[in-house]
Amino acid sequence: MSEMTHDGAESLALRTFTENAYLNYSMYVIMDRALPFIGDGLKPVQRRIVYAMSELGLNSSAKFKKSARTVGDVLGKYHPHGDSACYEAMVLMAQPFSYRYPLVDGQGNWGAPDDPKSFAAMRYTESRLSKYAELLLSELGQGTVDYTPNFDGTMQEPKMLPARLPNILLNGTTGIAVGMATDIPPHNVREVAAAAVMLLENPKASLEELLQHVQGPDFPTEAEIITPRDEVRKLYQNGRGSVRMRAVWKKEDGDVVITALPHQVSGAKVLEQIASQMRAKKLPMVEDLRDESDHENPTRLVLVPRSNRIDMDQVMNHLFATTDLEKSYRVNMNMIGLDGRPSVKGLVEILSEWLVFRRDTVCRRLNYRLEKVLKRLHILEGLLIAFLNIDEVIHIIRTEDEPKPVLMRQFSLSETQAEAILELKLRHLAKLEEMKIRGEQDDLAKERDQLQALLASDRKLSNLIKKEIQSDAQAYGDDRRSPLRERSEAKAMSEHDFVPSEPVTIVLSEMGWVRSAKGHDIDPTGLSYKAGDSFRAVAKGKSNQPVVFIDSTGRSYALDPITLPSARGQGEPLTGKLTPPPGATIEQVLMAADDQPLLMASDAGYGFVCTFNDLVARNRAGKAIITLPDNAKALAPIEIKGDDNLLMAITAAGRMLLFPVSDLPQLSKGKGNKIVSISSADFAEGKDRLTWLYLLPPQASVTLYFGKRKLVLRPNELQKYQGERGRKGTLLRGLQRIDRIEVDAPQQISTGSSEE
C-alpha cells in the first residue's frame, strides 16, 4: 500500500513498485506482443498490419503500394512501436520460405532463403495482401468480431480477425514473452481442415483419429521430417516436444546433390560448415564442394567424392550429425485461448477451441445478416404500402409541411418506413418497381427462413461450418511439402572411420618395439631389428581396425594402425604410446573383428571366452583382462571358429585333456574357469604348467613331435583323452616334453603356446 507524505508525495516501497511494474510489463508482453490468439493465429502486430492493409484497399487484386505506406499507417493508427520491428514482421509474412501460407504478397527484394534478413528497405519494396489473407478478412464487416479503441482512442481496430480456417496451426508462429515462449510449427491446410471437420462431426474424436488426417507439421520446404511417429503423437498430445528435419539428397553422376534444406537453414552456412571440416582434414573423402543454386533450382549443393568407392551414405550420415543438414525444432504450442489466458494446448484442444470460435463467428455473421434482411423486409413492406396508395402518398407529400408523421399515422408506418418512402426517387414510381419490390420481398423472405432455420438447428449450423471449411480447404489447400520418413539416427564418424580399409601387418619385437607395414605379404623375420632385438609376434588386419596388445600382467591396450610408425624403419617403443605397470612387458599383438570370440588363458590352467571388442582399451594404462595367479603368464589369445571345436590342453608334465570349448564361460574379464587341473605346489615349484592350447575342428588328427620322435593321434584315438573340463587329463606315454604340434584338418585352427 502507498502512503502520502506530509508534502503530498506518494510513498511506495521499492520492492512493491518494481514487482508491480514488472508484472504489468510482463502481462503486456504476453497478451499484446509475443503470443498469438487461438482464433486467428496472429500476434497483435501481425493483425494490425493485415487490418491496415485491408483498410488501405490493398487486397490481392489491387495494385502494389510502397511498404513504407503500410508501415506508416500501422504505426500512426494502431501500433506505436519501432518501424523496423513492424517492417520485419511484415517481411516475415511475405517470405514464402518463412511462412507456409504468406499473408503478404511482396514485390521487390524481400530476402532469400540463404539470408532472410537481406531484404531491401521499406522505401524500395512494394506490397499487398495475398489471396490467402482473404481467409482472415472476408467476413470482417459482417458483425463477426468486436472492436476496441486504438492506442489514442481516435479510431477502432478489431480485437481479432474472423479466420475461416485454423490459421494458428496453418502458419504457426514463434515468440518470446516474459517467463514463457511459443513455438508453433506450420501445418497443411487440407490435413488440418480434414481434422477440424472430423472433430466437428464427432466432438469426442480421439487424438489417434485426428492423426489419421494430421500427419505432422508441414514446413515451407521439401526437407524430410524424421521425427518418429510416437514422438509426433506425444507432441500433439502434450503440446510440447521437438521436430527433426533432414535435408534431401540424391546421387547424380557420382556426385551428391542436396536439393532441399531444413526450414530456415542457410545453404551458405551449410557449405561453410562442410568446408570447415574439409580444411581441418576431418572430411578426407570429399574432394570438392559447389553451390549450383539458381532461380530454377533454389537449393542445389554439390559434394564431389574423391573416388566412386567411397560410401557416400556414411558421409551424409556424418554430415547430418555435424552440420545443419539435420536440425531440431522446438515445439511449444503456447497461445492465448478464448478465455484470454495463455496456455499450452494439444491438437484436440486447439481444434476444439477453434471450432467454438468459428461457431460463434458464423452465428454472429448469420445474426448480422438476419438483422439486415429483417430491416430490409420491413422497409419493403412500407414501400409496397406506398405503391398501393401512391396517389394519396404523393398528395400528402405535396400538401403537408411535415409529411413523415402524417404518413406514419395514415398508413401505420414506422419511422424507418416513412423515411424510406420520402427518400424515393421519382423514377422508382414506375409500375415495374412494384414488381421488383415484390420479387425482392420473396427472395429476402426465403433467405430469412433459411437463416432462422440455421440459427435454430445445431446440426444445420454444423453442416454449414463443415461445408465452408471444406470449400476453403479446396480453394486454398495444396499438397504436403515436408514428407515424413522413418530414418535411422545420424551418427558422426570418428577419425577412425575416416581411415581407408586397407590390409596392414603389425610387427612386435622382443624389446617391445612396434611398426606397421602395408599389405599382408610381409616376412616379419626378415625385417631389420635393433642390436639385441628380434621378432616376437605379428598381427594382420585392416588399417581401420584397432590393434590390441597384451602385456605380461594380463592387461590389454589398443592403438590405431595409423598411429604406428612405418615398417621402413625399426619402429618405435610402445612405452612411448602406452603405460604398462612397472616390470611388465608387451607379450602379444592381435587384430580381429569386434565380435570375434577369443579364448583367453593363463599357463596356470585357467581360461574363459571373450570377444575382441572386450580387449579394446583406448587409454594409455589399458585395462585388466585376465587375472593371473602368482608367477603365471598369459598365453596367446586363440580365435574360436566354431562352437563344435574341441579344446586340446597339454601340460608340461605331459598330460593331455580334450573337451568342448563351449564348456568355458563367456566373460569380459577375470580369472576364468579351470581348463586343466594343475597342482598349485607343482606350479609354484615350476614342475607343471599349461604349455599347449589348440582348438581342434571335428575329425581332426594331431601329430606331436619330440626331437626325432612323433606321435600321431587320429580322431578315434583322441577320444580316450576327452574328459570333463578341469580334470587332470591323461598322461602321454614317453612324450613329456613336446617340441612341436601339427593339426591335420580341413581347416587348421589358431594355436596358442607358452613355449618360448
C-alpha positions in Angstrom: 0.0 0.0 0.0 1.2 3.5 -0.8 1.3 6.3 1.8 1.1 10.1 1.4 4.0 12.1 2.8 3.5 15.5 4.6 4.4 17.3 1.3 1.7 15.5 -0.7 4.1 13.0 -2.4 3.1 9.3 -2.7 5.5 6.9 -0.8 5.8 3.4 -2.1 8.2 0.6 -1.1 10.7 -0.1 -3.9 10.0 -3.8 -3.8 6.3 -3.2 -4.3 6.9 -0.7 -7.1 9.3 -3.0 -9.0 7.0 -6.0 -8.6 4.0 -4.2 -9.9 5.9 -2.5 -12.7 7.4 -5.8 -13.9 4.1 -7.6 -13.6 2.4 -5.0 -15.7 5.2 -5.2 -18.3 5.2 -9.0 -18.4 1.4 -9.1 -18.8 1.6 -6.6 -21.7 4.3 -8.6 -23.5 2.4 -11.8 -23.1 -1.0 -10.6 -24.0 -0.2 -7.8 -26.5 3.1 -8.6 -28.2 4.5 -12.2 -28.1 1.7 -14.8 -28.0 -0.9 -15.4 -30.8 -4.6 -15.6 -30.3 -6.1 -19.1 -30.9 -9.0 -17.6 -33.1 -7.0 -16.0 -35.9 -3.5 -17.3 -35.0 -2.0 -13.8 -35.1 0.0 -11.6 -32.8 -1.2 -8.0 -32.4 1.4 -6.5 -34.7 0.5 -9.1 -37.4 -3.2 -8.4 -37.0 -2.7 -4.7 -37.2 -0.6 -5.0 -40.4 -3.2 -7.1 -42.1 -6.1 -4.9 -41.0 -4.2 -1.7 -42.0 -3.5 -3.1 -45.5 -7.2 -4.1 -45.9 -8.2 -0.5 -44.9 -5.8 0.8 -47.5 -7.6 -1.3 -50.1 -4.5 -3.5 -50.7 -6.3 -6.7 -51.4 -4.8 -9.4 -53.6 -6.2 -7.8 -56.9 -5.1 -4.3 -56.0 -2.0 -2.5 -57.3 1.1 -2.8 -55.2 1.9 0.1 -52.8 5.1 1.1 -51.1 5.6 -0.9 -47.9 6.5 2.4 -46.2 2.9 3.5 -46.7 1.6 0.4 -44.9 4.1 0.6 -42.1 3.3 4.3 -41.6 -0.4 3.6 -41.3 0.2 0.7 -38.8 2.4 2.9 -36.6 0.4 6.0 -36.8 -3.0 4.4 -36.3 -2.6 1.1 -34.3 0.9 0.1 -33.3 3.0 2.8 -31.6 6.3 1.0 -31.8 9.5 0.9 -33.8 9.2 1.0 -37.6 12.0 -1.6 -38.2 10.3 -4.2 -35.9 7.0 -3.6 -37.7 8.5 -3.9 -41.1 10.4 -7.1 -40.2 7.1 -8.6 -39.0 5.6 -7.6 -42.4 8.6 -9.1 -44.3 8.3 -12.4 -42.4 4.6 -12.6 -43.5 5.7 -12.1 -47.1 8.5 -14.6 -47.3 7.3 -17.9 -48.9 10.3 -19.7 -47.3 9.4 -18.5 -43.8 5.6 -18.7 -43.9 3.8 -21.8 -45.1 0.9 -19.6 -46.4 2.2 -16.0 -46.7 -0.3 -13.2 -45.8 1.5 -10.5 -47.7 2.3 -10.5 -51.4 5.6 -8.7 -51.9 7.3 -7.1 -54.9 11.0 -6.3 -54.8 13.8 -7.7 -52.6 12.1 -9.5 -49.7 15.1 -11.6 -48.6 16.3 -15.0 -49.7 16.4 -18.5 -48.0 20.2 -18.2 -47.6 19.8 -14.8 -45.8 16.2 -13.9 -44.8 17.5 -10.6 -43.3 18.8 -9.4 -46.7 15.5 -7.7 -47.6 15.5 -4.2 -49.0 14.4 -1.1 -47.0 10.6 -0.4 -46.9 11.0 2.6 -49.2 12.1 0.3 -52.0 9.7 -2.7 -51.6 6.0 -2.8 -52.5 3.3 -5.0 -51.1 -0.3 -6.0 -51.0 -2.3 -8.7 -49.3 -2.1 -12.3 -50.5 -5.0 -14.4 -51.7 -4.8 -16.4 -48.5 -5.3 -13.3 -46.4 -9.0 -13.4 -47.6 -9.5 -16.2 -45.1 -8.9 -13.7 -42.3 -10.6 -10.7 -43.7 -13.6 -11.6 -45.9 -16.1 -11.7 -43.0 -14.7 -8.7 -41.2 -17.5 -6.2 -42.0 -20.3 -8.6 -41.1 -20.6 -8.1 -37.3 -18.3 -11.1 -36.7 -15.8 -9.5 -34.3 -15.7 -6.9 -31.6 -13.8 -3.7 -32.0 -11.7 -1.8 -29.5 -10.3 1.8 -29.5 -6.8 2.2 -30.7 -3.9 3.5 -28.5 -5.1 7.2 -28.6 -8.8 6.5 -28.8 -9.3 8.2 -32.1 -10.0 5.0 -34.1 -11.4 1.5 -33.8 -9.5 -1.7 -34.5 -10.7 -5.4 -34.4 -9.8 -7.4 -31.3 -9.3 -10.4 -33.6 -9.9 -11.4 -37.2 -12.7 -13.8 -38.3 -10.5 -16.6 -39.6 -12.3 -19.2 -41.7 -9.6 -21.8 -41.1 -7.3 -22.6 -38.0 -4.5 -20.2 -39.0 -3.0 -20.8 -35.6 -1.9 -24.2 -36.9 -1.5 -23.4 -40.6 1.2 -20.7 -40.4 2.3 -21.3 -36.8 4.5 -18.7 -35.0 7.4 -18.1 -32.7 7.7 -15.6 -29.9 9.4 -15.0 -26.6 7.4 -13.4 -23.8 8.3 -13.0 -20.1 8.6 -16.3 -18.4 7.1 -18.1 -21.4 7.6 -18.6 -25.1 5.8 -20.1 -28.1 6.9 -22.2 -31.0 4.0 -23.5 -33.1 5.0 -25.3 -36.3 3.1 -24.7 -39.6 0.7 -27.4 -40.9 -1.0 -28.3 -44.2 -4.4 -26.7 -44.9 -6.0 -29.9 -46.2 -4.9 -32.0 -43.3 -5.9 -29.5 -40.6 -9.3 -28.9 -42.3 -10.0 -32.6 -42.5 -9.2 -33.0 -38.8 -11.4 -30.0 -37.9 -14.3 -31.5 -39.9 -13.8 -34.8 -38.2 -13.9 -33.1 -34.8 -17.0 -31.1 -35.8 -18.8 -34.3 -36.8 -17.6 -36.2 -33.7 -16.7 -33.9 -30.8 -15.5 -36.9 -28.9 -12.9 -37.9 -31.6 -9.6 -39.1 -30.1 -6.2 -37.9 -30.9 -5.4 -41.1 -32.8 -8.4 -40.5 -35.0 -7.3 -36.9 -35.7 -3.8 -38.1 -36.5 -5.2 -40.1 -39.4 -5.5 -36.7 -41.1 -2.8 -34.6 -39.5 0.4 -36.5 -40.3 2.6 -33.9 -38.7 3.9 -30.3 -39.2 4.3 -29.2 -42.8 7.1 -26.6 -43.3 7.7 -24.4 -46.4 10.5 -26.7 -47.5 10.8 -30.2 -49.1 13.2 -31.4 -46.4 12.1 -34.6 -44.6 10.6 -34.7 -41.2 12.3 -37.7 -39.5 10.7 -37.5 -36.1 9.4 -41.0 -35.0 5.6 -41.4 -35.1 5.4 -42.0 -31.3 7.1 -38.7 -30.7 4.8 -36.9 -33.1 1.8 -38.3 -31.2 3.3 -37.2 -27.8 3.9 -33.7 -29.3 0.2 -33.4 -30.3 -1.0 -34.8 -27.0 1.1 -32.6 -24.7 1.6 -29.5 -26.9 5.3 -29.8 -26.3 8.1 -31.7 -28.0 10.5 -31.3 -30.9 10.6 -32.0 -34.6 13.7 -33.1 -36.5 14.2 -32.2 -40.2 16.8 -33.7 -42.5 18.0 -32.4 -45.9 17.0 -34.3 -49.1 19.9 -35.5 -51.3 20.4 -37.7 -54.3 23.3 -39.2 -56.3 23.9 -37.7 -59.7 26.8 -38.8 -62.0 28.8 -40.0 -58.9 28.3 -36.7 -57.0 26.0 -36.0 -54.1 23.4 -33.2 -54.8 21.5 -31.7 -51.9 18.1 -30.5 -53.2 16.2 -29.4 -50.0 17.4 -28.0 -46.7 15.6 -27.9 -43.3 13.4 -24.9 -42.5 15.3 -21.6 -42.3 18.7 -23.3 -42.8 21.1 -21.3 -44.9 22.8 -23.1 -47.8 25.8 -20.8 -47.4 26.1 -21.7 -43.7 26.0 -25.4 -44.5 28.7 -25.0 -47.2 30.9 -23.2 -44.7 30.3 -25.9 -42.1 31.3 -28.6 -44.6 34.3 -26.6 -45.9 35.5 -26.1 -42.3 35.6 -29.9 -41.8 37.5 -30.3 -45.1 40.1 -27.7 -44.1 40.5 -29.5 -40.7 41.1 -32.7 -42.7 38.0 -34.3 -41.0 36.4 -35.0 -44.3 39.1 -36.5 -46.5 36.7 -38.4 -48.7 35.2 -35.2 -50.1 37.3 -33.6 -52.9 35.2 -30.5 -53.9 32.1 -28.5 -52.8 29.9 -26.3 -55.0 26.8 -24.2 -54.8 24.9 -24.5 -58.0 21.6 -22.9 -56.7 19.8 -20.6 -59.1 16.2 -19.5 -59.8 15.2 -22.8 -61.3 16.9 -24.8 -58.5 16.7 -22.7 -55.3 18.7 -25.4 -53.5 21.4 -27.3 -55.2 24.6 -28.0 -53.2 27.0 -30.5 -54.8 29.6 -32.6 -53.0 32.2 -34.3 -55.1 33.8 -37.5 -53.6 37.4 -38.4 -54.1 36.5 -41.7 -55.7 33.5 -43.8 -56.6 34.4 -46.4 -54.0 33.6 -44.0 -51.1 30.4 -44.8 -49.2 28.6 -41.5 -49.5 25.6 -42.8 -47.4 28.1 -42.9 -44.5 29.5 -39.5 -45.3 26.0 -37.9 -45.5 25.1 -39.6 -42.2 28.1 -37.9 -40.7 27.2 -34.5 -42.1 23.6 -34.9 -40.8 25.1 -35.3 -37.3 27.6 -32.5 -37.6 26.0 -29.7 -39.7 22.7 -28.0 -40.1 21.7 -30.6 -42.8 19.7 -32.0 -39.9 18.1 -29.7 -37.4 15.8 -30.0 -34.5 12.9 -27.5 -33.9 11.3 -27.0 -30.5 7.5 -27.2 -30.4 5.7 -25.4 -27.6 2.1 -24.7 -28.6 1.5 -21.8 -26.2 -1.3 -19.4 -27.2 -3.9 -17.1 -25.8 -7.2 -19.1 -25.5 -10.8 -18.0 -25.8 -10.7 -17.4 -22.0 -8.0 -14.7 -22.5 -5.3 -16.8 -20.7 -2.1 -18.1 -22.1 -1.7 -21.9 -22.0 0.0 -24.8 -23.9 -2.6 -26.8 -25.8 -2.6 -30.2 -27.6 -4.1 -30.8 -31.0 -7.5 -31.9 -29.8 -7.8 -28.9 -27.5 -6.7 -26.4 -30.2 -9.1 -27.6 -32.8 -12.0 -27.9 -30.3 -11.5 -24.4 -29.0 -11.1 -23.0 -32.6 -14.4 -24.7 -33.6 -16.1 -22.9 -30.7 -14.6 -19.7 -32.0 -15.7 -20.5 -35.5 -19.2 -21.4 -34.5 -19.6 -18.2 -32.6 -18.2 -16.2 -35.6 -20.7 -17.9 -38.0 -23.6 -17.3 -35.6 -22.6 -13.6 -35.4 -22.4 -13.4 -39.2 -25.8 -15.1 -39.6 -27.4 -12.9 -37.0 -25.9 -9.8 -38.6 -27.3 -10.9 -42.0 -30.7 -11.8 -40.5 -30.9 -8.4 -38.9 -30.1 -6.8 -42.2 -32.7 -8.9 -44.0 -35.4 -8.2 -41.5 -34.7 -4.4 -41.7 -34.9 -4.6 -45.5 -38.2 -6.6 -45.4 -39.6 -4.0 -43.0 -38.7 -1.2 -45.4 -40.0 -3.1 -48.4 -43.3 -3.6 -46.6 -43.6 0.1 -46.2 -42.6 0.8 -49.8 -45.2 -1.7 -51.0 -47.9 0.2 -49.0 -46.8 3.4 -50.6 -47.0 2.0 -54.1 -50.5 0.6 -53.4 -51.5 4.1 -52.2 -49.3 6.1 -54.5 -51.7 8.9 -55.3 -52.6 9.6 -51.6 -48.9 9.4 -50.7 -48.0 12.0 -53.3 -50.8 14.2 -52.2 -49.6 14.1 -48.5 -46.0 14.9 -49.6 -47.1 17.8 -51.7 -49.6 19.4 -49.3 -48.1 18.7 -45.8 -45.2 20.7 -44.3 -44.2 17.6 -42.2 -45.3 14.7 -44.3 -43.4 12.0 -42.2 -45.7 12.0 -39.2 -48.8 12.2 -41.4 -47.6 9.1 -43.4 -46.9 7.2 -40.3 -50.3 8.0 -38.8 -52.2 7.5 -42.1 -50.7 4.1 -43.1 -49.5 2.8 -39.7 -45.8 3.1 -40.8 -42.7 3.1 -38.7 -40.3 6.0 -38.8 -37.9 3.9 -40.8 -40.5 3.0 -43.4 -41.7 6.6 -43.7 -38.1 7.8 -44.1 -37.6 5.3 -46.9 -40.7 6.5 -48.7 -39.7 10.1 -48.5 -36.3 9.2 -50.0 -37.8 7.5 -53.0 -36.7 9.0 -56.4 -39.4 9.8 -58.9 -38.0 7.2 -61.4 -38.8 4.5 -58.8 -42.5 5.2 -59.0 -42.8 3.3 -62.3 -45.1 0.3 -62.4 -42.2 -2.1 -62.8 -40.7 -1.0 -59.5 -43.7 -2.6 -57.7 -42.8 -5.9 -59.3 -39.1 -5.6 -58.3 -40.2 -4.9 -54.7 -42.4 -8.0 -54.6 -39.6 -10.1 -56.1 -37.0 -8.8 -53.6 -39.5 -9.4 -50.8 -39.9 -13.0 -51.9 -36.1 -13.6 -52.1 -35.5 -12.0 -48.7 -38.3 -13.9 -47.1 -36.7 -17.2 -48.3 -33.3 -16.0 -47.0 -34.8 -15.1 -43.7 -36.4 -18.5 -43.3 -33.0 -20.2 -44.2 -31.1 -18.0 -41.7 -33.6 -18.7 -39.0 -33.5 -22.4 -39.7 -29.7 -22.4 -39.5 -29.6 -20.5 -36.2 -32.3 -22.7 -34.7 -30.6 -26.0 -35.5 -27.1 -27.0 -34.2 -27.0 -29.8 -36.8 -27.7 -27.4 -39.8 -25.2 -24.9 -38.4 -22.5 -27.6 -38.1 -23.2 -28.7 -41.7 -22.8 -25.1 -42.9 -19.5 -24.7 -41.0 -18.3 -28.1 -42.4 -19.1 -27.1 -46.0 -17.4 -23.7 -45.6 -14.2 -25.4 -44.1 -14.1 -28.0 -46.9 -14.7 -25.3 -49.6 -11.9 -23.1 -48.2 -9.6 -26.1 -47.9 -10.2 -26.9 -51.6 -9.6 -23.3 -52.6 -6.5 -22.6 -50.6 -5.1 -26.1 -49.9 -2.1 -27.7 -51.5 -0.1 -30.9 -51.3 2.2 -31.6 -48.4 5.7 -30.2 -48.9 7.6 -31.8 -46.0 7.4 -35.6 -46.3 7.5 -37.7 -43.2 10.1 -40.5 -43.3 11.4 -43.1 -40.9 15.2 -42.7 -40.8 17.9 -44.1 -38.5 19.7 -41.8 -36.2 22.6 -39.9 -37.7 26.0 -40.6 -36.1 29.2 -38.6 -36.6 32.2 -40.5 -37.9 35.3 -40.6 -35.8 38.8 -40.2 -37.1 39.0 -44.0 -37.1 36.1 -44.1 -39.6 37.9 -41.8 -42.0 40.8 -44.2 -42.4 40.5 -46.3 -45.6 40.2 -50.0 -45.1 43.5 -51.4 -46.4 45.4 -54.5 -45.4 48.2 -53.9 -42.8 50.6 -56.1 -40.9 51.7 -55.1 -37.3 55.1 -56.4 -36.1 56.1 -56.6 -32.5 59.7 -57.2 -31.4 61.1 -58.9 -28.3 62.1 -55.5 -26.8 58.6 -54.1 -27.3 59.2 -52.1 -30.5 56.3 -51.9 -32.9 55.8 -50.9 -36.6 53.1 -51.1 -39.3 53.5 -52.3 -42.8 51.1 -52.1 -45.7 49.8 -55.4 -47.1 49.9 -58.9 -45.7 52.9 -60.3 -47.7 55.4 -59.1 -45.1 58.0 -61.5 -43.7 58.5 -60.2 -40.2 61.6 -62.3 -39.5 63.3 -60.7 -42.5 62.9 -57.2 -41.2 65.7 -55.2 -39.7 65.8 -55.0 -35.9 67.9 -53.1 -33.4 71.0 -54.8 -32.0 70.0 -57.4 -29.4 66.3 -57.3 -30.6 64.4 -59.8 -32.7 60.9 -60.7 -33.9 58.3 -61.6 -31.3 54.7 -61.5 -32.7 52.8 -60.4 -35.7 49.1 -59.5 -36.4 47.3 -59.0 -39.7 44.2 -57.0 -40.3 42.7 -53.8 -41.8 44.0 -50.2 -41.4 40.7 -49.1 -39.8 40.7 -51.9 -37.2 42.3 -51.4 -33.7 45.4 -53.2 -32.8 45.4 -54.9 -29.4 48.5 -55.5 -27.3 48.6 -57.8 -24.2 51.3 -57.5 -21.6 52.7 -60.0 -19.2 50.4 -58.9 -16.3 47.2 -59.7 -18.4 46.4 -56.1 -19.3 45.2 -55.1 -22.8 45.8 -51.9 -24.8 44.5 -50.7 -28.1 46.0 -48.4 -30.8 45.0 -47.4 -34.3 47.4 -48.7 -37.1 47.5 -45.2 -38.5 49.3 -44.0 -35.3 52.1 -46.6 -35.6 55.4 -46.0 -37.4 56.1 -47.4 -40.8 57.9 -50.7 -41.2 60.6 -49.0 -43.3 62.4 -48.2 -40.1 62.9 -50.3 -37.0 59.8 -48.9 -35.3 59.2 -47.2 -32.0 59.0 -48.4 -28.5 55.4 -49.0 -27.3 56.3 -47.3 -24.0 56.0 -44.0 -25.8 52.3 -44.7 -26.5 51.3 -47.0 -23.6 51.9 -47.0 -19.9 52.1 -50.6 -18.7 52.7 -51.4 -15.0 56.3 -51.4 -13.7 58.2 -54.5 -14.9 55.5 -55.5 -17.4 56.4 -56.3 -21.0 54.3 -56.5 -24.1 53.8 -60.1 -25.0 51.1 -60.4 -27.7 49.6 -58.5 -30.5 46.3 -59.3 -32.4 43.7 -57.9 -34.8 40.2 -59.2 -35.4 36.6 -58.3 -35.9 34.8 -56.7 -33.0 32.6 -59.7 -32.3 35.3 -62.3 -32.9 35.2 -64.8 -30.0 38.6 -65.4 -28.4 40.0 -67.9 -25.9 42.0 -66.2 -23.1 44.1 -68.5 -20.9 47.0 -68.5 -18.4 49.7 -71.1 -18.0 48.2 -71.7 -14.5 45.4 -73.7 -16.3 42.6 -71.1 -16.2 40.7 -69.5 -19.1 37.5 -68.0 -20.5 35.9 -66.9 -23.7 35.6 -63.1 -24.6 35.2 -61.0 -27.8 37.9 -58.9 -29.4 35.9 -55.8 -28.5 36.3 -56.7 -24.8 40.1 -56.3 -25.2 39.9 -52.8 -26.8 41.1 -50.1 -24.3 41.9 -46.7 -25.7 43.6 -45.2 -22.6 47.4 -45.4 -22.1 47.1 -47.5 -19.0 44.9 -50.1 -20.7 42.6 -52.4 -18.7 42.9 -55.7 -16.8 41.6 -58.6 -18.9 42.9 -61.8 -17.5 43.7 -62.2 -13.8 46.9 -64.1 -13.3 47.9 -66.1 -10.2 51.4 -65.5 -8.8 54.2 -66.4 -11.3 51.6 -67.1 -14.0 51.8 -65.9 -17.6 49.1 -65.2 -20.2 49.0 -67.4 -23.2 48.4 -66.1 -26.7 44.7 -65.5 -27.5 43.1 -68.1 -29.8 40.4 -67.2 -32.3 37.4 -69.5 -31.9 35.9 -70.5 -35.3 33.0 -72.7 -34.2 31.2 -73.9 -31.1 31.8 -77.5 -32.1 35.6 -77.2 -31.7 37.4 -79.2 -29.1 39.9 -77.6 -26.8 43.2 -79.5 -26.5 45.2 -78.7 -23.4 48.7 -80.2 -22.8 50.7 -79.6 -19.6 54.5 -79.6 -19.1 54.1 -82.9 -17.2 52.8 -84.5 -20.4 49.1 -84.7 -19.5 46.5 -84.0 -22.2 42.8 -83.2 -21.9 40.2 -82.5 -24.6 36.7 -81.1 -24.0 34.2 -78.8 -26.0 35.3 -75.2 -25.9 31.6 -74.3 -25.3 32.1 -75.6 -21.7 34.1 -72.4 -20.9 32.2 -69.3 -19.7 31.7 -66.1 -21.7 33.3 -63.3 -19.7 34.6 -59.8 -20.5 37.4 -60.1 -18.0 38.6 -62.2 -14.9 40.5 -65.3 -14.0 38.2 -67.7 -15.8 37.4 -71.3 -15.1 39.8 -74.2 -14.7 40.8 -75.7 -18.0 43.0 -78.4 -16.7 43.9 -79.3 -13.1 47.5 -78.4 -12.2 48.7 -78.8 -8.6 49.4 -75.5 -7.0 52.5 -76.9 -5.4 53.8 -78.2 -8.8 53.0 -74.9 -10.4 54.8 -72.9 -7.7 57.9 -75.1 -8.0 57.9 -75.0 -11.8 57.2 -78.7 -12.2 54.0 -78.3 -14.1 52.1 -75.7 -16.1 49.8 -75.4 -19.2 52.1 -75.3 -22.2 50.0 -76.0 -25.2 46.5 -75.0 -26.2 44.8 -76.0 -29.5 41.3 -75.8 -30.9 40.5 -78.9 -33.0 37.8 -78.9 -35.6 35.7 -82.1 -36.0 37.5 -85.1 -37.4 41.0 -83.5 -36.9 44.2 -85.5 -36.4 47.1 -84.4 -34.2 50.8 -85.1 -34.6 53.0 -84.4 -31.6 56.8 -84.1 -32.1 59.6 -84.6 -29.5 63.0 -84.4 -31.1 63.0 -87.0 -33.9 60.1 -88.9 -32.4 56.5 -88.2 -33.2 53.0 -89.5 -32.1 50.1 -89.4 -34.5 46.6 -89.3 -32.8 43.7 -89.9 -35.1 40.0 -88.9 -34.2 39.2 -92.3 -32.7 42.5 -92.3 -30.7 41.8 -88.7 -29.4 38.6 -89.9 -27.8 40.5 -91.5 -24.8 41.9 -88.1 -23.9 38.5 -86.4 -23.8 37.1 -85.7 -20.4 35.3 -83.1 -18.3 36.7 -79.5 -18.1 39.0 -79.0 -15.1 40.2 -82.7 -14.9 43.9 -83.6 -14.8 43.9 -85.3 -18.2 45.6 -88.4 -19.5 49.4 -88.9 -19.5 51.1 -89.1 -22.8 53.5 -92.0 -22.5 57.0 -91.2 -23.5 56.3 -87.6 -24.6 56.7 -85.5 -21.5 58.3 -82.6 -23.4 56.7 -81.6 -26.8 58.6 -79.5 -29.3 56.0 -79.1 -32.0 52.4 -79.9 -32.8 50.7 -80.3 -36.2 46.9 -80.4 -36.7 45.7 -82.2 -39.8 42.2 -80.9 -40.6 40.2 -79.4 -43.5 40.9 -76.0 -42.0 43.6 -75.5 -39.3 42.6 -73.6 -36.2 44.7 -70.9 -34.5 47.1 -72.1 -31.8 48.5 -70.8 -28.6 51.6 -71.8 -26.7 53.6 -70.7 -23.7 56.8 -72.3 -25.1 59.5 -69.7 -25.9 
